[in-house]
């Protein structure tokens, strides 16, 4: 997976989590203190988010980082690549 593909995937996961929590971008940004346009760019994979800011965003969404990454690792060959 390329870096571009990763951030697109990550943005889709964050968007899906936000929608699962029934929050609009505006509502999430009020709790996370981020401009709505920045969140939109993150969700589209156009903006790189730091690991720490991802952690904070997932806290606001009440979703553990481990489950997000575990889902991805289980659905890819990354576990095999990391193990070898």
N, CA, C and O atoms as a MOPAC input file, in Angstrom:
PM7 MOZYME 1SCF
protein

 N      0.85400 1    -1.17500 1     0.00000 1
 C      0.00000 1     0.00000 1     0.00000 1
 C      0.89500 1     1.23100 1     0.00000 1
 O      1.83000 1     1.33600 1     0.79400 1
 N      0.60200 1     2.13700 1    -0.87900 1
 C      1.38000 1     3.37400 1    -0.93800 1
 C      0.93000 1     4.32300 1     0.17600 1
 O     -0.11000 1     4.12400 1     0.80400 1
 N      1.73000 1     5.34400 1     0.39700 1
 C      1.37700 1     6.34700 1     1.41000 1
 C      0.05900 1     7.02500 1     1.04700 1
 O     -0.78600 1     7.25600 1     1.91200 1
 N     -0.10700 1     7.33500 1    -0.21300 1
 C     -1.34400 1     7.97600 1    -0.67600 1
 C     -2.54900 1     7.07200 1    -0.42600 1
 O     -3.59300 1     7.53400 1     0.03300 1
 N     -2.40200 1     5.80400 1    -0.72400 1
 C     -3.49800 1     4.85300 1    -0.49600 1
 C     -3.80200 1     4.70900 1     0.98900 1
 O     -4.96100 1     4.58700 1     1.38600 1
 N     -2.74600 1     4.72400 1     1.81200 1
 C     -2.94100 1     4.60900 1     3.25100 1
 C     -3.77300 1     5.76500 1     3.79700 1
 O     -4.72500 1     5.55200 1     4.54700 1
 N     -3.41100 1     6.98600 1     3.41900 1
 C     -4.14800 1     8.13900 1     3.95500 1
 C     -5.57300 1     8.20100 1     3.41600 1
 O     -6.46900 1     8.69200 1     4.10200 1
 N     -5.79000 1     7.71800 1     2.22100 1
 C     -7.15600 1     7.62900 1     1.69400 1
 C     -7.95300 1     6.61100 1     2.51100 1
 O     -9.09200 1     6.87100 1     2.89900 1
 N     -7.34600 1     5.45600 1     2.76600 1
 C     -7.99800 1     4.43500 1     3.59200 1
 C     -8.28900 1     4.97300 1     4.99400 1
 O     -9.39300 1     4.80500 1     5.51200 1
 N     -7.29800 1     5.61700 1     5.59900 1
 C     -7.46100 1     6.15100 1     6.94700 1
 C     -8.59100 1     7.17200 1     6.99000 1
 O     -9.41100 1     7.15300 1     7.90800 1
 N     -8.63700 1     8.05300 1     6.01500 1
 C     -9.69800 1     9.05300 1     5.96400 1
 C    -11.07100 1     8.41500 1     5.84800 1
 O    -12.02600 1     8.86400 1     6.48200 1
 N    -11.17300 1     7.37100 1     5.04000 1
 C    -12.45600 1     6.66900 1     4.90200 1
 C    -12.86200 1     6.02900 1     6.22500 1
 O    -14.03500 1     6.05200 1     6.59600 1
 N    -11.88800 1     5.45800 1     6.93600 1
 C    -12.18200 1     4.84800 1     8.23100 1
 C    -12.66500 1     5.89600 1     9.23600 1
 O    -13.61400 1     5.65400 1     9.98200 1
 N    -12.01800 1     7.04600 1     9.25400 1
 C    -12.40700 1     8.11600 1    10.16600 1
 C    -13.79600 1     8.64500 1     9.82500 1
 O    -14.60600 1     8.89400 1    10.71800 1
 N    -14.06900 1     8.81500 1     8.53700 1
 C    -15.39800 1     9.26000 1     8.10800 1
 C    -16.45500 1     8.25200 1     8.54400 1
 O    -17.49900 1     8.63700 1     9.06900 1
 N    -16.19200 1     6.96400 1     8.33000 1
 C    -17.15400 1     5.92700 1     8.70900 1
 C    -17.38800 1     5.90800 1    10.21500 1
 O    -18.52300 1     5.74900 1    10.66400 1
 N    -16.31900 1     6.07100 1    11.00000 1
 C    -16.46600 1     6.14000 1    12.45900 1
 C    -17.31300 1     7.34000 1    12.86700 1
 O    -18.18900 1     7.23200 1    13.72600 1
 N    -17.04400 1     8.48000 1    12.24500 1
 C    -17.80000 1     9.69000 1    12.57100 1
 C    -19.28100 1     9.48800 1    12.27100 1
 O    -20.14300 1     9.85600 1    13.07000 1
 N    -19.56500 1     8.90500 1    11.12200 1
 C    -20.96400 1     8.66800 1    10.74500 1
 C    -21.61700 1     7.62500 1    11.64200 1
 O    -22.80200 1     7.73100 1    11.95800 1
 N    -20.85600 1     6.62300 1    12.05100 1
 C    -21.36400 1     5.61700 1    12.97100 1
 C    -21.77900 1     6.25400 1    14.29200 1
 O    -22.74900 1     5.83300 1    14.92200 1
 N    -21.02900 1     7.27800 1    14.70200 1
 C    -21.34000 1     8.01000 1    15.93600 1
 C    -22.40800 1     9.08200 1    15.71300 1
 O    -22.77600 1     9.81500 1    16.63100 1
 N    -22.89900 1     9.15600 1    14.45900 1
 C    -23.95000 1    10.11100 1    14.07700 1
 C    -23.54400 1    11.55700 1    14.36200 1
 O    -24.32500 1    12.35000 1    14.88700 1
 N    -22.30000 1    11.87600 1    14.00100 1
 C    -21.80200 1    13.23500 1    14.15900 1
 C    -21.52700 1    13.83600 1    12.79000 1
 O    -21.04100 1    13.16700 1    11.87900 1
 N    -21.84700 1    15.09400 1    12.67500 1
 C    -21.47900 1    15.82000 1    11.46700 1
 C    -20.02300 1    16.25900 1    11.60400 1
 O    -19.44400 1    16.19800 1    12.68900 1
 N    -19.44900 1    16.69700 1    10.50600 1
 C    -18.08600 1    17.22800 1    10.58200 1
 C    -18.03900 1    18.41400 1    11.53200 1
 O    -17.09300 1    18.55900 1    12.30600 1
 N    -19.05600 1    19.26000 1    11.47400 1
 C    -19.08400 1    20.43800 1    12.34000 1
 C    -19.10900 1    20.04400 1    13.81400 1
 O    -18.39600 1    20.62800 1    14.62900 1
 N    -19.93200 1    19.05200 1    14.15300 1
 C    -20.03200 1    18.62200 1    15.55300 1
 C    -18.70000 1    18.04500 1    16.04200 1
 O    -18.24700 1    18.35300 1    17.14400 1
 N    -18.09100 1    17.21900 1    15.22300 1
 C    -16.81600 1    16.63100 1    15.60700 1
 C    -15.75400 1    17.70900 1    15.78600 1
 O    -14.95400 1    17.65100 1    16.72000 1
 N    -15.74900 1    18.67700 1    14.90300 1
 C    -14.75200 1    19.74800 1    14.97900 1
 C    -14.92300 1    20.62100 1    16.21700 1
 O    -13.94900 1    21.19000 1    16.71100 1
 N    -16.13000 1    20.73100 1    16.71500 1
 C    -16.33700 1    21.49900 1    17.94700 1
 C    -15.65600 1    20.81300 1    19.12700 1
 O    -15.13000 1    21.48100 1    20.01700 1
 N    -15.66600 1    19.49700 1    19.13700 1
 C    -15.04500 1    18.74700 1    20.23100 1
 C    -13.55000 1    18.53800 1    20.02200 1
 O    -12.80500 1    18.35100 1    20.98400 1
 N    -13.12000 1    18.57000 1    18.79200 1
 C    -11.72700 1    18.29400 1    18.47200 1
 C    -10.93200 1    19.57200 1    18.19400 1
 O     -9.70500 1    19.52500 1    18.10900 1
 N    -11.59700 1    20.68100 1    18.05400 1
 C    -10.95500 1    21.97800 1    17.78200 1
 C    -10.13000 1    21.94000 1    16.50500 1
 O     -8.92300 1    22.18200 1    16.50200 1
 N    -10.83100 1    21.62400 1    15.41800 1
 C    -10.23000 1    21.53000 1    14.10300 1
 C    -11.17600 1    22.19300 1    13.12000 1
 O    -12.39400 1    22.10800 1    13.27500 1
 N    -10.63500 1    22.84400 1    12.12300 1
 C    -11.48400 1    23.45800 1    11.09700 1
 C    -12.18500 1    22.35100 1    10.30100 1
 O    -11.59100 1    21.31300 1    10.00900 1
 N    -13.43400 1    22.58200 1     9.96200 1
 C    -14.20200 1    21.59100 1     9.21600 1
 C    -13.52200 1    21.25400 1     7.90000 1
 O    -13.51100 1    20.09500 1     7.48400 1
 N    -12.95900 1    22.25200 1     7.24600 1
 C    -12.28200 1    22.00400 1     5.96700 1
 C    -11.06600 1    21.09100 1     6.15000 1
 O    -10.76200 1    20.27900 1     5.27600 1
 N    -10.37500 1    21.22300 1     7.27900 1
 C     -9.23500 1    20.33800 1     7.56300 1
 C     -9.71100 1    18.90800 1     7.77800 1
 O     -9.09700 1    17.96500 1     7.27800 1
 N    -10.79800 1    18.74400 1     8.51700 1
 C    -11.34500 1    17.40600 1     8.72100 1
 C    -11.80300 1    16.80900 1     7.39400 1
 O    -11.58300 1    15.62400 1     7.14300 1
 N    -12.42400 1    17.60000 1     6.55800 1
 C    -12.85800 1    17.11700 1     5.24700 1
 C    -11.65800 1    16.63400 1     4.43900 1
 O    -11.73800 1    15.60500 1     3.76900 1
 N    -10.55400 1    17.36100 1     4.49600 1
 C     -9.34800 1    16.95100 1     3.77300 1
 C     -8.73200 1    15.68300 1     4.35700 1
 O     -8.20200 1    14.85600 1     3.61500 1
 N     -8.79600 1    15.52300 1     5.66800 1
 C     -8.31100 1    14.29500 1     6.30300 1
 C     -9.17100 1    13.12100 1     5.84600 1
 O     -8.65000 1    12.06400 1     5.49200 1
 N    -10.48500 1    13.31100 1     5.85400 1
 C    -11.39500 1    12.23500 1     5.46500 1
 C    -11.24500 1    11.85900 1     3.99600 1
 O    -11.55800 1    10.73100 1     3.61700 1
 N    -10.78300 1    12.76400 1     3.18100 1
 C    -10.56200 1    12.47700 1     1.75600 1
 C     -9.14700 1    11.96900 1     1.47900 1
 O     -8.82200 1    11.61800 1     0.34500 1
 N     -8.31700 1    11.93100 1     2.50600 1
 C     -6.95300 1    11.45700 1     2.33100 1
 C     -6.01900 1    12.48800 1     1.74300 1
 O     -4.92600 1    12.15100 1     1.28800 1
 N     -6.43100 1    13.73100 1     1.74600 1
 C     -5.61100 1    14.81200 1     1.17500 1
 C     -4.70000 1    15.47400 1     2.19500 1
 O     -3.78900 1    16.21800 1     1.83300 1
 N     -4.94600 1    15.20300 1     3.46300 1
 C     -4.18600 1    15.84600 1     4.53300 1
 C     -3.57000 1    14.76200 1     5.41400 1
 O     -4.26600 1    13.85100 1     5.86100 1
 N     -2.28700 1    14.86000 1     5.65600 1
 C     -1.58600 1    13.91100 1     6.51700 1
 C     -1.83700 1    14.31100 1     7.96600 1
 O     -1.65800 1    15.47000 1     8.34100 1
 N     -2.24700 1    13.35200 1     8.76300 1
 C     -2.50500 1    13.60700 1    10.17900 1
 C     -1.41400 1    12.91000 1    10.99500 1
 O     -1.05500 1    11.76700 1    10.71200 1
 N     -0.89900 1    13.59500 1    11.99300 1
 C      0.15800 1    13.00000 1    12.81600 1
 C     -0.43400 1    11.87600 1    13.66700 1
 O     -1.64300 1    11.82200 1    13.89600 1
 N      0.42500 1    10.99800 1    14.12000 1
 C     -0.01700 1     9.87700 1    14.96000 1
 C     -0.69600 1    10.39300 1    16.22500 1
 O     -1.71700 1     9.84800 1    16.64500 1
 N     -0.14400 1    11.43000 1    16.83100 1
 C     -0.72900 1    11.95900 1    18.06400 1
 C     -2.09100 1    12.58300 1    17.80100 1
 O     -3.02600 1    12.37600 1    18.57400 1
 N     -2.21500 1    13.34900 1    16.71400 1
 C     -3.51600 1    13.94400 1    16.40200 1
 C     -4.53600 1    12.88600 1    16.02200 1
 O     -5.72400 1    13.04500 1    16.30000 1
 N     -4.09200 1    11.81200 1    15.39400 1
 C     -4.98900 1    10.69100 1    15.10700 1
 C     -5.48700 1    10.09100 1    16.41400 1
 O     -6.67600 1     9.81000 1    16.56900 1
 N     -4.57100 1     9.90100 1    17.34700 1
 C     -4.92700 1     9.38200 1    18.66900 1
 C     -5.97900 1    10.27200 1    19.34400 1
 O     -6.97100 1     9.77400 1    19.87500 1
 N     -5.75600 1    11.58200 1    19.31800 1
 C     -6.71100 1    12.51400 1    19.93300 1
 C     -8.06600 1    12.47500 1    19.23300 1
 O     -9.10800 1    12.48400 1    19.88800 1
 N     -8.05000 1    12.43200 1    17.91900 1
 C     -9.29400 1    12.37700 1    17.15300 1
 C    -10.06600 1    11.10200 1    17.46700 1
 O    -11.28900 1    11.13200 1    17.60500 1
 N     -9.36300 1     9.99600 1    17.57900 1
 C    -10.02300 1     8.73700 1    17.91000 1
 C    -10.58000 1     8.75500 1    19.32400 1
 O    -11.59700 1     8.11500 1    19.59100 1
 N     -9.93500 1     9.47800 1    20.23800 1
 C    -10.48400 1     9.62500 1    21.58700 1
 C    -11.82300 1    10.35300 1    21.54200 1
 O    -12.77000 1     9.95900 1    22.22300 1
 N    -11.90200 1    11.41100 1    20.74600 1
 C    -13.15200 1    12.16900 1    20.61000 1
 C    -14.23200 1    11.27500 1    20.00800 1
 O    -15.40500 1    11.37700 1    20.36700 1
 N    -13.82700 1    10.39700 1    19.08800 1
 C    -14.77300 1     9.47600 1    18.46800 1
 C    -15.04200 1     8.24800 1    19.33600 1
 O    -15.86300 1     7.40200 1    18.98300 1
 N    -14.35200 1     8.15400 1    20.46700 1
 C    -14.47700 1     7.01800 1    21.37500 1
 C    -14.19800 1     5.70700 1    20.64400 1
 O    -14.95500 1     4.74300 1    20.76100 1
 N    -13.11400 1     5.68700 1    19.89700 1
 C    -12.70400 1     4.50800 1    19.14500 1
 C    -11.21400 1     4.27900 1    19.38000 1
 O    -10.40600 1     5.17200 1    19.12400 1
 N    -10.84000 1     3.09500 1    19.86300 1
 C     -9.42000 1     2.84600 1    20.13300 1
 C     -8.60400 1     2.70000 1    18.85400 1
 O     -9.05300 1     2.10300 1    17.87600 1
 N     -7.42000 1     3.24700 1    18.88300 1
 C     -6.49700 1     3.16200 1    17.75700 1
 C     -6.21700 1     1.70700 1    17.39200 1
 O     -6.11000 1     1.36100 1    16.21500 1
 N     -6.10000 1     0.87200 1    18.40100 1
 C     -5.77000 1    -0.53300 1    18.17300 1
 C     -6.79600 1    -1.21900 1    17.27400 1
 O     -6.42600 1    -1.99600 1    16.39500 1
 N     -8.07500 1    -0.94000 1    17.48600 1
 C     -9.10500 1    -1.61100 1    16.68800 1
 C     -9.07100 1    -1.13700 1    15.23700 1
 O     -9.31000 1    -1.92400 1    14.32200 1
 N     -8.78200 1     0.11900 1    15.03000 1
 C     -8.68800 1     0.65600 1    13.66800 1
 C     -7.56700 1    -0.03300 1    12.89800 1
 O     -7.76500 1    -0.47400 1    11.76600 1
 N     -6.40000 1    -0.12400 1    13.50900 1
 C     -5.25600 1    -0.73100 1    12.84300 1
 C     -5.38700 1    -2.24900 1    12.75300 1
 O     -4.96900 1    -2.85000 1    11.76400 1
 N     -5.96200 1    -2.86600 1    13.77500 1
 C     -6.13700 1    -4.31400 1    13.76200 1
 C     -7.04100 1    -4.73700 1    12.61500 1
 O     -6.76300 1    -5.72600 1    11.93600 1
 N     -8.12200 1    -3.99500 1    12.39400 1
 C     -9.01300 1    -4.27800 1    11.26900 1
 C     -8.24300 1    -4.25600 1     9.96300 1
 O     -8.40400 1    -5.13500 1     9.11700 1
 N     -7.41500 1    -3.25500 1     9.80800 1
 C     -6.65700 1    -3.12500 1     8.56400 1
 C     -5.63800 1    -4.24500 1     8.41900 1
 O     -5.50400 1    -4.83300 1     7.34600 1
 N     -4.93200 1    -4.53600 1     9.48200 1
 C     -3.90900 1    -5.57300 1     9.42200 1
 C     -4.51800 1    -6.94000 1     9.13300 1
 O     -3.93100 1    -7.73300 1     8.39700 1
 N     -5.67300 1    -7.22200 1     9.69600 1
 C     -6.31700 1    -8.50700 1     9.46600 1
 C     -6.80500 1    -8.64200 1     8.02900 1
 O     -6.88800 1    -9.75200 1     7.50400 1
 N     -7.12200 1    -7.53900 1     7.40300 1
 C     -7.65700 1    -7.57200 1     6.04400 1
 C     -6.58200 1    -7.37600 1     4.98500 1
 O     -6.89800 1    -7.16300 1     3.81500 1
 N     -5.34000 1    -7.44500 1     5.37400 1
 C     -4.25500 1    -7.26200 1     4.40700 1
 C     -3.15900 1    -8.27000 1     4.68200 1
 O     -3.24500 1    -9.07000 1     5.61400 1
 N     -2.16400 1    -8.21800 1     3.88500 1
 C     -1.01300 1    -9.09800 1     4.07600 1
 C      0.03600 1    -8.45700 1     4.96500 1
 O      1.14500 1    -8.98100 1     5.07000 1
 N     -0.27400 1    -7.34800 1     5.60500 1
 C      0.71800 1    -6.65300 1     6.41600 1
 C      1.17400 1    -7.48900 1     7.59900 1
 O      2.32700 1    -7.38600 1     8.01700 1
 N      0.28600 1    -8.31900 1     8.14900 1
 C      0.69400 1    -9.16300 1     9.26600 1
 C      1.79600 1   -10.11300 1     8.82200 1
 O      2.77600 1   -10.31100 1     9.54100 1
 N      1.64100 1   -10.70200 1     7.64100 1
 C      2.66900 1   -11.60300 1     7.10800 1
 C      3.96700 1   -10.84400 1     6.85800 1
 O      5.05100 1   -11.35700 1     7.14000 1
 N      3.86300 1    -9.62100 1     6.32800 1
 C      5.05400 1    -8.82700 1     6.03200 1
 C      5.78000 1    -8.43600 1     7.30800 1
 O      7.01000 1    -8.45100 1     7.35000 1
 N      5.03000 1    -8.08500 1     8.35400 1
 C      5.63700 1    -7.66700 1     9.62200 1
 C      6.27500 1    -8.85600 1    10.31000 1
 O      7.34300 1    -8.72500 1    10.90800 1
 N      5.63600 1   -10.02200 1    10.23400 1
 C      6.14200 1   -11.21900 1    10.90400 1
 C      7.42000 1   -11.73700 1    10.27600 1
 O      8.24000 1   -12.34600 1    10.96300 1
 N      7.60900 1   -11.50600 1     8.98000 1
 C      8.79400 1   -12.07400 1     8.33400 1
 C      9.98100 1   -11.15100 1     8.35000 1
 O     11.04400 1   -11.50300 1     7.84000 1

